[in-house]
């Protein structure tokens, strides 16, 4: 299964099951991209979760691209990418959840 198919299925299942939030723990990407299609696909999938009212918290892993293309992505308001510079906490107060983490620099 391709990574894009896996993400698409994860999003479809999360929406169908009406999950409270999605946590992605690293390796959203694998190195730099040749173009922005990879990033735009990710944003489109996160937008589907936003439309369903599902917050997303992600951290960068050791394979994630830390280049200009990644930094230029405009994430939907439901998506938080935790900092790679220092530990950070995302509070989902209405759920009584605190997610603590730090991305891989």
N, C-alpha and C positions, 0 to 999 in steps of 0.2 A: 504494500500500500504506500502510495506517495504521501509525503508530508502534507501537501495541500488537501488531499482526500481525508487524511486523519483529522486535520483541523476542521474541515467542513462537517464531518460526522460528529465531532465533539460538540460543535456549535448546535447542530440539529438536535442532538440528544439533550444538551443542556436546556434548550428552549422547550422541547417536548416534555421533559421531566420537571420543568419550572424550578430549576435549581436556584438557590439563594445567591450564590456567587461562583465565579470560576477563578481558580488559582493556577497560574502557569509558572512552574518553577524552573525556568531557564531554557536556554537553547531554542529560542523562537526562530532563529536564523542559523545558517551555517556559513559564516564568513561573509565577505562583501558580495554584493549582487552586481550583475551586469547592467541591470536597469531597475526601475522602481516597481515592476509588476509584483514582485514578492511582497514588498511592503504594502502596496496598495491592496493586495489580496488579504493580508492580515487585517488591515484597517476595515475592509468591507465585512469580514467575519465578525470583528469586534462590534461593528455597527449593528449587525443582526442581534447580538446580545444586548446592546444598548436599547434597541427597539423593543426588546422583550423585558426591559427593566432589570437586566442582570449585570451587576458590577463585575469587573475583571481586575485582578491584581497579578502582575507579572514581574519577574526578576530576570535580568540577563544572565545567561550561563557562559561557560568558557568558549562556546562556539559562536556566540552572537557577534554580529558585526557592530563595531563601535565607530562607524564612519559617518561621513556627512549625510549619506542617504538615510541612515537610520535616524539620525538626529532631526532630519527635516520632515519626518512623518508627523502628520497631525492626527493624534489619537482621538477617538471619540471621548466624550466626557465621562463615560462609564469606566474607562480604562486607566489604570494607574501603573506606570512602570517605576518600580522602586529604584532609588538612586544606587549607583555603583560606587559613589564617593564616600558614603556614610550610611550606617543603619537608619532605617526609616520605618514608621508605623503607619498603616492605613487603617483608619477606624471606620467600621460599618456599624455605626451606633444603633440604627434601627434593628439590626440583627444581633447586637450584643457581641460583635466579633472585632478583634484587633489582630491584624496580620503584621508581623514583624519580619523584616528581612533586609538584605543588601544584595544588590546584583554583583556579578563578577566583573571586575574592572577590565 
